[in-house]
């Protein structure tokens, strides 16, 4: 079970965007996520008239390692670690480590 999923609000812990909050747009692989507005780079794009693309400089969100983000806990207004807990009915659920509340509740 992945501790950080698409659609989660996260806080960046390390790097040039440290302290910035954003929503996870997608998971690139098991260790990389793309967060909205974080790790933005300027990319020079060549025009492609066959596809109707214009050239120029575009800003793009690049992936960031999962270890450099923490799930945002609205109860304490900080980033928090996440654990996995097995519920009474046998399902697995994500919980915040600081206060034990369910993430998806």
N, CA, C and O atoms as CSV, one atom per row, in Angstrom:
chain,resi,resn,atom,element,x,y,z
A,1,UNK,N,N,0.843,-1.187,0.000
A,1,UNK,CA,C,0.000,0.000,0.000
A,1,UNK,C,C,0.882,1.242,0.000
A,1,UNK,O,O,1.782,1.379,0.829
A,2,UNK,N,N,0.616,2.135,-0.929
A,2,UNK,CA,C,1.397,3.357,-1.042
A,2,UNK,C,C,0.984,4.343,0.028
A,2,UNK,O,O,-0.209,4.538,0.263
A,3,UNK,N,N,1.950,4.970,0.683
A,3,UNK,CA,C,1.654,5.926,1.748
A,3,UNK,C,C,1.276,7.290,1.196
A,3,UNK,O,O,0.545,8.040,1.843
A,4,UNK,N,N,1.771,7.620,0.000
A,4,UNK,CA,C,1.417,8.883,-0.648
A,4,UNK,C,C,0.802,8.551,-1.997
A,4,UNK,O,O,1.408,7.864,-2.819
A,5,UNK,N,N,-0.417,9.053,-2.213
A,5,UNK,CA,C,-1.168,8.713,-3.416
A,5,UNK,C,C,-1.482,9.961,-4.227
A,5,UNK,O,O,-1.262,11.084,-3.773
A,6,UNK,N,N,-2.000,9.749,-5.430
A,6,UNK,CA,C,-2.437,10.846,-6.281
A,6,UNK,C,C,-3.604,11.571,-5.607
A,6,UNK,O,O,-4.537,10.935,-5.117
A,7,UNK,N,N,-3.545,12.891,-5.587
A,7,UNK,CA,C,-4.607,13.683,-4.982
A,7,UNK,C,C,-4.341,14.093,-3.545
A,7,UNK,O,O,-5.088,14.902,-2.995
A,8,UNK,N,N,-3.296,13.558,-2.919
A,8,UNK,CA,C,-2.948,13.921,-1.543
A,8,UNK,C,C,-2.306,15.297,-1.505
A,8,UNK,O,O,-1.595,15.684,-2.433
A,9,UNK,N,N,-2.559,16.039,-0.424
A,9,UNK,CA,C,-1.880,17.317,-0.220
A,9,UNK,C,C,-0.617,17.038,0.589
A,9,UNK,O,O,-0.678,16.432,1.659
A,10,UNK,N,N,0.522,17.480,0.075
A,10,UNK,CA,C,1.805,17.186,0.704
A,10,UNK,C,C,2.580,18.467,0.962
A,10,UNK,O,O,2.294,19.517,0.387
A,11,UNK,N,N,3.582,18.353,1.856
A,11,UNK,CA,C,4.504,19.435,2.177
A,11,UNK,C,C,5.897,18.969,1.775
A,11,UNK,O,O,6.278,17.834,2.062
A,12,UNK,N,N,6.662,19.838,1.112
A,12,UNK,CA,C,8.022,19.490,0.697
A,12,UNK,C,C,8.953,19.675,1.886
A,12,UNK,O,O,8.945,20.724,2.530
A,13,UNK,N,N,9.766,18.645,2.180
A,13,UNK,CA,C,10.662,18.653,3.330
A,13,UNK,C,C,12.072,19.095,2.990
A,13,UNK,O,O,12.775,19.615,3.856
A,14,UNK,N,N,12.503,18.901,1.748
A,14,UNK,CA,C,13.888,19.198,1.392
A,14,UNK,C,C,13.956,19.727,-0.032
A,14,UNK,O,O,13.082,19.455,-0.855
A,15,UNK,N,N,15.003,20.484,-0.307
A,15,UNK,CA,C,15.231,20.997,-1.648
A,15,UNK,C,C,14.913,22.472,-1.749
A,15,UNK,O,O,14.655,23.136,-0.744
A,16,UNK,N,N,14.933,22.979,-2.971
A,16,UNK,CA,C,14.740,24.407,-3.187
A,16,UNK,C,C,13.318,24.865,-2.887
A,16,UNK,O,O,13.098,26.051,-2.640
A,17,UNK,N,N,12.354,23.959,-2.903
A,17,UNK,CA,C,10.954,24.294,-2.632
A,17,UNK,C,C,10.519,23.884,-1.227
A,17,UNK,O,O,9.335,23.641,-0.993
A,18,UNK,N,N,11.445,23.807,-0.311
A,18,UNK,CA,C,11.176,23.361,1.060
A,18,UNK,C,C,10.105,24.227,1.727
A,18,UNK,O,O,10.169,25.455,1.681
A,19,UNK,N,N,9.118,23.571,2.347
A,19,UNK,CA,C,8.040,24.271,3.023
A,19,UNK,C,C,6.832,24.531,2.151
A,19,UNK,O,O,5.784,24.924,2.665
A,20,UNK,N,N,6.940,24.327,0.867
A,20,UNK,CA,C,5.834,24.593,-0.053
A,20,UNK,C,C,4.840,23.434,-0.042
A,20,UNK,O,O,5.230,22.270,0.046
A,21,UNK,N,N,3.553,23.764,-0.130
A,21,UNK,CA,C,2.503,22.749,-0.168
A,21,UNK,C,C,1.951,22.623,-1.572
A,21,UNK,O,O,1.927,23.586,-2.339
A,22,UNK,N,N,1.506,21.413,-1.895
A,22,UNK,CA,C,0.910,21.178,-3.203
A,22,UNK,C,C,0.193,19.848,-3.229
A,22,UNK,O,O,0.275,19.064,-2.283
A,23,UNK,N,N,-0.511,19.597,-4.320
A,23,UNK,CA,C,-1.270,18.361,-4.499
A,23,UNK,C,C,-0.483,17.443,-5.418
A,23,UNK,O,O,0.095,17.890,-6.409
A,24,UNK,N,N,-0.461,16.153,-5.086
A,24,UNK,CA,C,0.228,15.166,-5.912
A,24,UNK,C,C,-0.583,14.968,-7.188
A,24,UNK,O,O,-1.740,14.550,-7.137
A,25,UNK,N,N,0.030,15.269,-8.334
A,25,UNK,CA,C,-0.645,15.131,-9.621
A,25,UNK,C,C,-0.581,13.704,-10.134
A,25,UNK,O,O,-1.574,13.172,-10.631
A,26,UNK,N,N,0.604,13.075,-10.013
A,26,UNK,CA,C,0.751,11.682,-10.469
A,26,UNK,C,C,1.988,11.073,-9.854
A,26,UNK,O,O,2.871,11.779,-9.367
A,27,UNK,N,N,2.042,9.750,-9.883
A,27,UNK,CA,C,3.215,9.003,-9.444
A,27,UNK,C,C,3.947,8.548,-10.699
A,27,UNK,O,O,3.368,7.888,-11.563
A,28,UNK,N,N,5.228,8.907,-10.791
A,28,UNK,CA,C,6.022,8.516,-11.953
A,28,UNK,C,C,6.391,7.044,-11.841
A,28,UNK,O,O,6.232,6.283,-12.795
A,29,UNK,N,N,6.881,6.649,-10.679
A,29,UNK,CA,C,7.150,5.240,-10.380
A,29,UNK,C,C,7.009,5.068,-8.877
A,29,UNK,O,O,6.363,5.888,-8.224
A,30,UNK,N,N,7.599,4.019,-8.312
A,30,UNK,CA,C,7.433,3.746,-6.888
A,30,UNK,C,C,8.087,4.800,-5.996
A,30,UNK,O,O,7.692,4.954,-4.841
A,31,UNK,N,N,9.077,5.527,-6.510
A,31,UNK,CA,C,9.825,6.456,-5.670
A,31,UNK,C,C,9.689,7.920,-6.050
A,31,UNK,O,O,10.173,8.780,-5.313
A,32,UNK,N,N,9.048,8.240,-7.171
A,32,UNK,CA,C,8.955,9.624,-7.625
A,32,UNK,C,C,7.503,10.060,-7.783
A,32,UNK,O,O,6.666,9.310,-8.283
A,33,UNK,N,N,7.219,11.294,-7.344
A,33,UNK,CA,C,5.891,11.886,-7.511
A,33,UNK,C,C,6.031,13.261,-8.136
A,33,UNK,O,O,7.060,13.919,-7.981
A,34,UNK,N,N,4.996,13.695,-8.843
A,34,UNK,CA,C,4.944,15.038,-9.402
A,34,UNK,C,C,3.946,15.825,-8.559
A,34,UNK,O,O,2.778,15.450,-8.449
A,35,UNK,N,N,4.427,16.936,-7.956
A,35,UNK,CA,C,3.596,17.767,-7.091
A,35,UNK,C,C,3.334,19.085,-7.799
A,35,UNK,O,O,4.235,19.673,-8.397
A,36,UNK,N,N,2.096,19.540,-7.727
A,36,UNK,CA,C,1.685,20.764,-8.410
A,36,UNK,C,C,2.427,21.974,-7.854
A,36,UNK,O,O,2.370,22.247,-6.655
A,37,UNK,N,N,3.127,22.703,-8.733
A,37,UNK,CA,C,3.828,23.916,-8.351
A,37,UNK,C,C,5.165,23.704,-7.674
A,37,UNK,O,O,5.769,24.671,-7.211
A,38,UNK,N,N,5.648,22.482,-7.598
A,38,UNK,CA,C,6.907,22.174,-6.920
A,38,UNK,C,C,7.902,21.639,-7.944
A,38,UNK,O,O,7.533,20.876,-8.837
A,39,UNK,N,N,9.168,22.043,-7.813
A,39,UNK,CA,C,10.254,21.600,-8.690
A,39,UNK,C,C,9.959,21.974,-10.148
A,39,UNK,O,O,10.086,21.150,-11.053
A,40,UNK,N,N,9.564,23.236,-10.354
A,40,UNK,CA,C,9.266,23.735,-11.697
A,40,UNK,C,C,10.567,24.088,-12.418
A,40,UNK,O,O,11.469,24.698,-11.843
A,41,UNK,N,N,10.643,23.693,-13.679
A,41,UNK,CA,C,11.797,24.010,-14.506
A,41,UNK,C,C,11.308,24.631,-15.807
A,41,UNK,O,O,10.169,24.423,-16.223
A,42,UNK,N,N,12.193,25.400,-16.441
A,42,UNK,CA,C,11.887,25.969,-17.747
A,42,UNK,C,C,12.483,25.055,-18.800
A,42,UNK,O,O,13.677,24.758,-18.778
A,43,UNK,N,N,11.642,24.613,-19.719
A,43,UNK,CA,C,12.078,23.686,-20.752
A,43,UNK,C,C,11.901,24.349,-22.112
A,43,UNK,O,O,10.850,24.918,-22.408
A,44,UNK,N,N,12.935,24.269,-22.928
A,44,UNK,CA,C,12.885,24.815,-24.276
A,44,UNK,C,C,12.284,23.759,-25.192
A,44,UNK,O,O,12.805,22.650,-25.314
A,45,UNK,N,N,11.172,24.128,-25.836
A,45,UNK,CA,C,10.440,23.175,-26.671
A,45,UNK,C,C,10.541,23.603,-28.125
A,45,UNK,O,O,10.315,24.764,-28.464
A,46,UNK,N,N,10.876,22.667,-28.960
A,46,UNK,CA,C,10.976,22.913,-30.392
A,46,UNK,C,C,9.567,22.837,-31.001
A,46,UNK,O,O,8.777,21.977,-30.611
A,47,UNK,N,N,9.249,23.714,-31.940
A,47,UNK,CA,C,7.912,23.655,-32.551
A,47,UNK,C,C,7.743,22.401,-33.401
A,47,UNK,O,O,8.686,21.921,-34.029
A,48,UNK,N,N,6.530,21.890,-33.404
A,48,UNK,CA,C,6.206,20.711,-34.213
A,48,UNK,C,C,4.931,21.012,-35.000
A,48,UNK,O,O,3.831,20.833,-34.479
A,49,UNK,N,N,5.063,21.465,-36.245
A,49,UNK,CA,C,3.869,21.832,-37.014
A,49,UNK,C,C,2.962,20.644,-37.345
A,49,UNK,O,O,1.771,20.833,-37.592
A,50,UNK,N,N,3.497,19.446,-37.353
A,50,UNK,CA,C,2.673,18.266,-37.628
A,50,UNK,C,C,1.647,18.041,-36.514
A,50,UNK,O,O,0.523,17.614,-36.779
A,51,UNK,N,N,2.029,18.324,-35.293
A,51,UNK,CA,C,1.122,18.165,-34.144
A,51,UNK,C,C,0.442,19.481,-33.765
A,51,UNK,O,O,-0.426,19.508,-32.894
A,52,UNK,N,N,0.836,20.558,-34.416
A,52,UNK,CA,C,0.246,21.851,-34.113
A,52,UNK,C,C,0.808,22.489,-32.855
A,52,UNK,O,O,0.150,23.337,-32.252
A,53,UNK,N,N,2.014,22.101,-32.444
A,53,UNK,CA,C,2.628,22.648,-31.241
A,53,UNK,C,C,3.505,23.841,-31.610
A,53,UNK,O,O,4.248,23.805,-32.590
A,54,UNK,N,N,3.403,24.888,-30.810
A,54,UNK,CA,C,4.275,26.038,-31.012
A,54,UNK,C,C,5.493,25.878,-30.108
A,54,UNK,O,O,5.409,25.275,-29.039
A,55,UNK,N,N,6.603,26.413,-30.541
A,55,UNK,CA,C,7.826,26.321,-29.762
A,55,UNK,C,C,7.911,27.424,-28.740
A,55,UNK,O,O,7.061,28.313,-28.693
A,56,UNK,N,N,8.939,27.363,-27.924
A,56,UNK,CA,C,9.169,28.400,-26.933
A,56,UNK,C,C,9.649,27.805,-25.621
A,56,UNK,O,O,10.098,26.661,-25.560
A,57,UNK,N,N,9.544,28.609,-24.576
A,57,UNK,CA,C,9.966,28.181,-23.251
A,57,UNK,C,C,8.721,27.916,-22.423
A,57,UNK,O,O,7.899,28.812,-22.231
A,58,UNK,N,N,8.576,26.695,-21.932
A,58,UNK,CA,C,7.421,26.322,-21.113
A,58,UNK,C,C,7.901,25.921,-19.728
A,58,UNK,O,O,9.001,25.389,-19.574
A,59,UNK,N,N,7.073,26.178,-18.721
A,59,UNK,CA,C,7.388,25.737,-17.366
A,59,UNK,C,C,6.725,24.395,-17.138
A,59,UNK,O,O,5.580,24.173,-17.530
A,60,UNK,N,N,7.464,23.504,-16.497
A,60,UNK,CA,C,7.015,22.134,-16.341
A,60,UNK,C,C,7.318,21.676,-14.923
A,60,UNK,O,O,8.365,22.021,-14.374
A,61,UNK,N,N,6.406,20.894,-14.314
A,61,UNK,CA,C,6.649,20.308,-12.999
A,61,UNK,C,C,7.424,19.010,-13.184
A,61,UNK,O,O,6.999,18.120,-13.921
A,62,UNK,N,N,8.562,18.914,-12.507
A,62,UNK,CA,C,9.385,17.718,-12.596
A,62,UNK,C,C,9.179,16.855,-11.359
A,62,UNK,O,O,8.721,17.356,-10.332
A,63,UNK,N,N,9.510,15.566,-11.437
A,63,UNK,CA,C,9.297,14.671,-10.296
A,63,UNK,C,C,10.203,15.007,-9.113
A,63,UNK,O,O,11.287,15.569,-9.273
A,64,UNK,N,N,9.730,14.647,-7.933
A,64,UNK,CA,C,10.484,14.806,-6.696
A,64,UNK,C,C,10.394,13.479,-5.949
A,64,UNK,O,O,9.389,12.773,-6.039
A,65,UNK,N,N,11.444,13.149,-5.219
A,65,UNK,CA,C,11.495,11.865,-4.522
A,65,UNK,C,C,10.485,11.837,-3.374
A,65,UNK,O,O,10.255,12.846,-2.708
A,66,UNK,N,N,9.893,10.673,-3.160
A,66,UNK,CA,C,8.862,10.504,-2.134
A,66,UNK,C,C,9.395,10.807,-0.737
A,66,UNK,O,O,8.644,11.264,0.124
A,67,UNK,N,N,10.682,10.559,-0.504
A,67,UNK,CA,C,11.252,10.804,0.823
A,67,UNK,C,C,11.355,12.287,1.133
A,67,UNK,O,O,11.552,12.658,2.290
A,68,UNK,N,N,11.227,13.142,0.126
A,68,UNK,CA,C,11.325,14.583,0.321
A,68,UNK,C,C,9.977,15.258,0.501
A,68,UNK,O,O,9.908,16.486,0.561
A,69,UNK,N,N,8.900,14.480,0.589
A,69,UNK,CA,C,7.576,15.041,0.840
A,69,UNK,C,C,6.935,14.309,2.015
A,69,UNK,O,O,7.224,13.142,2.278
A,70,UNK,N,N,6.042,15.037,2.725
A,70,UNK,CA,C,5.279,14.449,3.825
A,70,UNK,C,C,3.818,14.835,3.639
A,70,UNK,O,O,3.509,15.925,3.158
A,71,UNK,N,N,2.939,13.946,4.020
A,71,UNK,CA,C,1.509,14.201,3.903
A,71,UNK,C,C,1.106,15.317,4.851
A,71,UNK,O,O,1.546,15.338,6.001
A,72,UNK,N,N,0.269,16.255,4.385
A,72,UNK,CA,C,-0.156,17.395,5.195
A,72,UNK,C,C,-1.267,16.950,6.135
A,72,UNK,O,O,-2.272,16.387,5.701
A,73,UNK,N,N,-1.075,17.210,7.439
A,73,UNK,CA,C,-2.065,16.866,8.458
A,73,UNK,C,C,-2.840,18.136,8.821
A,73,UNK,O,O,-2.269,19.040,9.433
A,74,UNK,N,N,-4.129,18.230,8.458
A,74,UNK,CA,C,-4.883,19.452,8.735
A,74,UNK,C,C,-5.121,19.693,10.230
A,74,UNK,O,O,-5.370,20.831,10.628
A,75,UNK,N,N,-5.051,18.663,11.058
A,75,UNK,CA,C,-5.288,18.831,12.496
A,75,UNK,C,C,-4.172,19.635,13.156
A,75,UNK,O,O,-4.438,20.465,14.025
A,76,UNK,N,N,-2.930,19.395,12.751
A,76,UNK,CA,C,-1.797,20.095,13.359
A,76,UNK,C,C,-1.180,21.126,12.415
A,76,UNK,O,O,-0.235,21.819,12.793
A,77,UNK,N,N,-1.708,21.236,11.180
A,77,UNK,CA,C,-1.234,22.187,10.178
A,77,UNK,C,C,0.249,22.010,9.842
A,77,UNK,O,O,0.961,22.993,9.636
A,78,UNK,N,N,0.713,20.760,9.788
A,78,UNK,CA,C,2.100,20.442,9.450
A,78,UNK,C,C,2.142,19.183,8.595
A,78,UNK,O,O,1.140,18.491,8.419
A,79,UNK,N,N,3.335,18.907,8.069
A,79,UNK,CA,C,3.552,17.651,7.390
A,79,UNK,C,C,3.710,16.555,8.423
A,79,UNK,O,O,4.268,16.786,9.496
A,80,UNK,N,N,3.223,15.361,8.111
A,80,UNK,CA,C,3.234,14.271,9.086
A,80,UNK,C,C,3.590,12.961,8.399
A,80,UNK,O,O,3.339,12.768,7.210
A,81,UNK,N,N,4.184,12.066,9.187
A,81,UNK,CA,C,4.483,10.742,8.674
A,81,UNK,C,C,3.207,9.909,8.643
A,81,UNK,O,O,2.248,10.189,9.362
A,82,UNK,N,N,3.214,8.878,7.796
A,82,UNK,CA,C,2.028,8.056,7.606
A,82,UNK,C,C,2.365,6.608,7.924
A,82,UNK,O,O,3.432,6.114,7.562
A,83,UNK,N,N,1.449,5.935,8.602
A,83,UNK,CA,C,1.592,4.517,8.892
A,83,UNK,C,C,0.395,3.760,8.343
A,83,UNK,O,O,-0.596,4.363,7.930
A,84,UNK,N,N,0.490,2.433,8.339
A,84,UNK,CA,C,-0.587,1.577,7.866
A,84,UNK,C,C,-1.156,0.836,9.068
A,84,UNK,O,O,-0.412,0.272,9.870
A,85,UNK,N,N,-2.490,0.843,9.185
A,85,UNK,CA,C,-3.156,0.176,10.294
A,85,UNK,C,C,-4.213,-0.756,9.723
A,85,UNK,O,O,-4.925,-0.396,8.785
A,86,UNK,N,N,-4.316,-1.961,10.293
A,86,UNK,CA,C,-5.339,-2.903,9.867
A,86,UNK,C,C,-6.571,-2.673,10.732
A,86,UNK,O,O,-6.496,-2.718,11.960
A,87,UNK,N,N,-7.714,-2.426,10.076
A,87,UNK,CA,C,-8.957,-2.169,10.789
A,87,UNK,C,C,-9.596,-3.483,11.245
A,87,UNK,O,O,-9.117,-4.566,10.908
A,88,UNK,N,N,-10.694,-3.373,12.022
A,88,UNK,CA,C,-11.360,-4.563,12.562
A,88,UNK,C,C,-11.907,-5.473,11.467
A,88,UNK,O,O,-11.917,-6.695,11.616
A,89,UNK,N,N,-12.361,-4.871,10.366
A,89,UNK,CA,C,-12.939,-5.675,9.282
A,89,UNK,C,C,-11.886,-6.225,8.324
A,89,UNK,O,O,-12.234,-6.826,7.307
A,90,UNK,N,N,-10.606,-6.027,8.633
A,90,UNK,CA,C,-9.533,-6.594,7.828
A,90,UNK,C,C,-8.974,-5.676,6.758
A,90,UNK,O,O,-7.983,-6.016,6.112
A,91,UNK,N,N,-9.595,-4.507,6.556
A,91,UNK,CA,C,-9.080,-3.566,5.573
A,91,UNK,C,C,-7.886,-2.812,6.122
A,91,UNK,O,O,-7.755,-2.635,7.333
A,92,UNK,N,N,-7.005,-2.365,5.215
A,92,UNK,CA,C,-5.864,-1.546,5.611
A,92,UNK,C,C,-6.226,-0.081,5.424
A,92,UNK,O,O,-6.928,0.277,4.478
A,93,UNK,N,N,-5.749,0.761,6.324
A,93,UNK,CA,C,-6.023,2.194,6.235
A,93,UNK,C,C,-4.758,2.964,6.591
A,93,UNK,O,O,-3.914,2.486,7.349
A,94,UNK,N,N,-4.643,4.166,6.027
A,94,UNK,CA,C,-3.511,5.027,6.347
A,94,UNK,C,C,-3.860,5.878,7.564
A,94,UNK,O,O,-4.972,6.393,7.678
A,95,UNK,N,N,-2.894,6.016,8.467
A,95,UNK,CA,C,-3.099,6.826,9.675
A,95,UNK,C,C,-1.907,7.757,9.850
A,95,UNK,O,O,-0.787,7.434,9.454
A,96,UNK,N,N,-2.168,8.934,10.459
A,96,UNK,CA,C,-1.085,9.848,10.796
A,96,UNK,C,C,-0.364,9.331,12.029
A,96,UNK,O,O,-0.997,8.860,12.973
A,97,UNK,N,N,0.965,9.419,12.020
A,97,UNK,CA,C,1.763,8.928,13.142
A,97,UNK,C,C,1.621,9.796,14.389
A,97,UNK,O,O,1.712,9.277,15.502
A,98,UNK,N,N,1.399,11.112,14.237
A,98,UNK,CA,C,1.398,12.006,15.386
A,98,UNK,C,C,0.162,11.833,16.258
A,98,UNK,O,O,0.273,11.812,17.483
A,99,UNK,N,N,-1.028,11.708,15.640
A,99,UNK,CA,C,-2.239,11.620,16.439
A,99,UNK,C,C,-3.076,10.381,16.178
A,99,UNK,O,O,-4.101,10.195,16.834
A,100,UNK,N,N,-2.681,9.532,15.250
A,100,UNK,CA,C,-3.376,8.266,15.000
A,100,UNK,C,C,-4.673,8.393,14.231
A,100,UNK,O,O,-5.393,7.403,14.099
A,101,UNK,N,N,-5.006,9.574,13.714
A,101,UNK,CA,C,-6.244,9.757,12.961
A,101,UNK,C,C,-6.122,9.124,11.582
A,101,UNK,O,O,-5.030,9.044,11.019
A,102,UNK,N,N,-7.246,8.678,11.047
A,102,UNK,CA,C,-7.274,8.122,9.704
A,102,UNK,C,C,-7.073,9.235,8.683
A,102,UNK,O,O,-7.593,10.340,8.842
A,103,UNK,N,N,-6.315,8.934,7.636
A,103,UNK,CA,C,-6.029,9.921,6.608
A,103,UNK,C,C,-7.257,10.121,5.729
A,103,UNK,O,O,-7.593,11.258,5.398
A,104,UNK,N,N,-7.923,9.058,5.350
A,104,UNK,CA,C,-9.019,9.118,4.387
A,104,UNK,C,C,-10.379,9.306,5.038
A,104,UNK,O,O,-11.404,9.214,4.362
A,105,UNK,N,N,-10.405,9.569,6.337
A,105,UNK,CA,C,-11.710,9.690,7.023
A,105,UNK,C,C,-12.376,11.019,6.732
A,105,UNK,O,O,-13.472,11.282,7.226
